[in-house]
Amino acid sequence: MTSPEPHDASRTDRDGAAVETSAGASTAGRIDEAILGGPRTYTFDDLVAATGLSAEFVENYWRWLGLPVTRTAEARFTRADMESLREIGALIDDGQLDEQAQMTLIRSLGHTSDRLALWQVEAFVEHLGRRFELDDVSARLAALDRIPGFADVLARQLEHAWRRQLAALMGRFATEFAGADGAGTSGDQLPLRRAIGFADIVSFTKRTAGLGSQELAEYVQLFESRARDVITEAGGRVVKTIGDAVLFVADDVVTGAECALGLAAPHATEEEIPVRVGFVWGRVLSRFGDVFGSDVNLASRITELAEPAQVLVDPPTAALLSSSKRYALTAQAPQAVQGLGEITPVRLQRAYTG
């Protein structure tokens, strides 16, 4: 099917089209065209006509990406937009994706790319502020001139990182499930057995009170970077960061223990950030890039009971670790936890043999 003739782009919308000017004539237009790889020359109706997809699906596609179409008569779309819709439409026509899968996959792209773009732009802004001693507004204006030139490099790096992560995930699946008999889990059991842990900064509000935006950003970044490095090197994976806390998982209980102990250990060569950690061996449901289940809640509550630089586990997890000579396990006083009843946390430490 041939593409319709392009229209002139002349207005703006929430996703950044140029205001009252032809594409490329204004700063916003030039930046927009450089990042998108071409001008916004097609309307919503053009997309529907050229792709052969229903108007409902095209509208859903943009809404699922987090960029809803609010002005269908305006030229807001590029040739790359059209090709992207054709590709996803082909998967639908071939019967490879049902409606639920379509929505989930496209939402995952929108949610992840939105956060990624923000994270990367803020990194540039911080860098420019430090390098040229700029205030925040000046740094953001400087970023406008520089970021479009990095767009192609960042896009290639994103694809490379994504392929490596996908290969790693498929490799873990192959290892974990290759010998499965297909019977699955029984009853109401959640499907995946994992070590689930939290690490959070002790007295975060008190420790960060009075910090300026730059100092606060550096403090949080140091904690997150350190946590990711420790967890990755131990063989675990970061699920997400939640303000002053990080949620991690591991495929076996010993790897979970190594992640937890590494997170709680002091770092003498860097600024000290006191961390407390809790983890359990349990079952989770993995959806939307996150994990869910009662054991996730249990790990969070156990973390809240820990002292600075302390790792706590629940008794079943302690029992699994007790056969290893690497660890010392010390039962703590029972504590009542809202919603979970009484818990007897067990302190996990490295066993020292002299």
N, C-alpha and C positions, 0 to 999 in steps of 0.2 A: 504494500500500500504506500503511495507517495505521500510525502510530508506536505502540509499546507504551506502557503506563502507566509513568511514571517510578518509580524506586526511591529510597530515601534514601541519600545518600552518607555514609559513616560511618568510613571507614578511610583509610589512606594507601598510596601506592606510590611507586616511584622517580620518577614524573613529577609528584609534588607534591600529591596529593589530601589533604584535611584529615584529621587524626588523631582518631579516636574522638569525633567531634562532627558535628552537622548542618552542611550547607554554609552558609557565611556566619556561623556562630556563633563561629568562631575567626579569629585574624589570618590564618593560612594559608588558611582557607576563603574569607575575604572577598577576599584578594588573588587567589586562584585563580579565583574567579567573575568578578571584575572583568576579568582578563586574557582569560579564555576566552569571555567574553560570555554566561555562563549557568552554571547548576549542572551538576555531573556526575550525571546522572540515569539513565543507561542502562548496561546490562551488555554484555559481549561478545556474548552470545546475542541481545540486543535488536538490536544492530547488524546481525547476520547476518540476522535475521528481517525487519527493516525495509528493508534495502537489497536483499535477494534475492541478495547475493553469497555465494560459498562461504566457509565458515569458514577454509579455507586461505588464500584471498586476503586476507581481513580481517586475519588474523594476520600474513601477509607484509607487508601495508601498514604496520602499526605497527612491525614490525621494521625495514623499510626506512627508515622515518622516524627510527629510532634510539630508539624508545619501545616496546620489546617488551611484549606483554601477558603478565603473569605470574599474574594472579588473575582468571580469566575470570568468576567468579561475582559480583564486586563491581561496583558502579555507579561507573564511572570515565570515562564518555564523555558528551559534550554533544550537543545538537541540531546544533551546527555540525560536530562530528565525523561525524555521520550524513550531513549534506548533502555534506560533502567526499568521503566514500566513494561516495555516489550519483553525484557528478559524474565521478569517475575511473572508476567502473564503467560509466558511459554510453559513455565513450571505448572501453572494452574491448568492450562489446556491439556498437558500431558498426564494429568491426574496424579502428579507427584506430591502435591500439597493440598490438603483440605482447608476449609476456611479458618479453622482454629489454628492450624500450623502457619498459614499465611499471616494471620494477625500477630502470632507470637514472634515469628522471625522478623517481621518488619518492625514491630515495637522494639525488639532487642536492638536492632540497628539504630533506631531513633534515640532510644534511651542512652545507649553506650556512646554513640557519636556526639550527642549533645554534651555529655559530661566530659568526653575526651577533648572536644574542641575548646571548652571552657578551661579545662586544666592546662592545655597547651598554651592558650593565649595568656593565661595568668602567669605561666612560666616565662614567657617572653617579656611581659610587663615588668615582672620582678627583676629580670636580668637587666633590662634597659634602665630601670630605676637605680640599680646598684652601680652599673657601669658608668652612667653619665650623671649620677647624683640628681635624678629628676624626681619631682613630686609625682603622685599617682596619676593625675590628669595628664601631665606632660609625657609620662611614660606610656600611657595608653595612646596618645596622639602619635608618639614615635612608633609604636607598634603597628599602627595603620600603614605606615610606609614600608615596613619590613616583612610582616607576616605573609602577604600574598606571594612574595618571592620564595618562601619556604613551602608553599602548599603542595607542590608536586613531590618534593622530598618527603614530607610528612605522610602523604598519601601512600607512597611506595613503602615507607617504613611500617605503616599501619598494616598493609597487606602482608608484608613479610612476617611481622609479629603475630598476626592473626593465623597465618598458615602454620607457624611453629607451635602456637598454642593449640590449634586444632589437632595437629599431629600428635602432640603430647597427650591430649585428652583421649584420642582414639587408641593410643598405645596403652594407656591405663585401662581403658575398657577391655582391650584384647587380653591383657594380663589378668584382670579381675574376673572376667566372665567367660573366658575361653573354655573352662571346664564345667560351666554351669549346665545343669540338666534341663533347664527351661521350666522347672517347677515354680520358680519365683518364690515370693514370700507368702506366708499364710495369714489368714485373718486380717486384722487391722494393722499389721506390722508395716512400718515404713520401709522402702526398698533398699536403702544403702546403709551399710555399716561403716561408720566413720568415727575418728577422734574429732571432737568438736571443742574448740577452746576460744576463750576471750582473754585479751590483755587490755587493761586500761590504765591510764595515768592516775596516780593517787593524788587527790586534792587538786584536780586540774583547774577548777575555778579560782582557787586561792593562789595557785602558782602562776597563773597567767594574768591576774588582776593588775592593771596598770601598764601592761605591755602595749606598745603601739602596734599598728597593723603589720609593719615589717617584722618586728620581733615575734609577734604571735604567729605569723605565717611561718617563720623559720623554726619556731619551737614545734609546731604541729608537723611540719615537713620532716624535721629530724626524727621525731617519734615514728612517723609512718614509714620513712625510708629505712630506719633501723629495724623496725618490726618486719617489713617485707623481706629484707636481706636475711634476717635470722630464720624466718619461717621457710623461705625458699631454700636456703643452704641446708636446713635440717631435713628437707624433703616434703614439707607441707605446702599448703596453698592458702593464700589470703582470699577470703570470700568477699569481704568488704571492710571499709573503715567507717566508723560511726562516731564522728567528732573526735573524742579523746579515747576511743577504743578501737580494737581491731578484732575481727572474727576470722578464725582460721580453721581449716580441716586438714586431716591427714588420713591416709588409707590404712594405717595400722596403729596400734596403741603405743608402741615404742617410739615411732616417729612423732606422734602427738606429744609424748613426754619430752622428747628432745626439743621440739618447738617451744613448749611451755618453759622448760628450764633455761633455754637460751634467751627467751624474752625477759625473764625475771632477773637474769644475771646482770650485775653492774658493768658499765662500760667506762673503765678508768681513763681512757684516752679522749673521751668526749664529755660534753655537758651531761651531768647526771639527770636522768628522767626516771623517777621512781615508778615502777610498774608492778601491778599485781596480776596474777594469772590463775585461771581455773579451766580445767578441761575434763571431759568425760568421754568414755567409749560408749557409743549408742547408735541409734538409727535416725536417719534424716530423709526428708524429701527434698530433692534438688529441683528447683524451678526458678526461672527468671534470673539466673545468675546468682541465686541466693540459696540458703538451706533453711528448712523449716522442721519443726517437731518439738515434742516435749523435752527431748534431750538438749536441744539448743537453749531452751529456757533454763534448764537445770545448770548447764555450763555457765550461763550468765549469772545466775544466783550464787553459785559457788564462788565465782570470781569476786562478787561483792563482799564475801566473808573473808577474803584473803588480806593479809597485811602487806605492806610494801616489800617488794622483792621476794614474795612468797608464792608458791604454787600449791593449789589445793585441787584434789580430785574427790570423786565420790567413792564409797566402799567397793562397789563392783569393779571400778577401774583400778583401784588400788590392788584388788585381788589378782587382776590380770598381770600387774607389774611386779607383784611380790616374788615371782620366781626368778626375776633378773637380779644379778648381783650388782648391777649398775646403780640401783636406787635404794634409798632409805625411805621408809614410809612410817609416818607417825600419826596415829589417830588424834584428832582434836576433840574438844568438848562439843557435845551435840548442840545444835542451834535450830530454833524454830524459824522457818522461812515461809513467808506468806505465799499461799497457793500450793506449796509443796510439802508442808508438814515439817517434821523434824528431820534434819540432815546431820549426819556425823561426818564432817569433812576430814580428809586425810591429807596431811602435808607431804608433798613429794620433794625429795632432795637427792642430790647425788651421793652415793655411798663412797666414803673415803677409806681407802685401805692403805695403811702406812707400813 
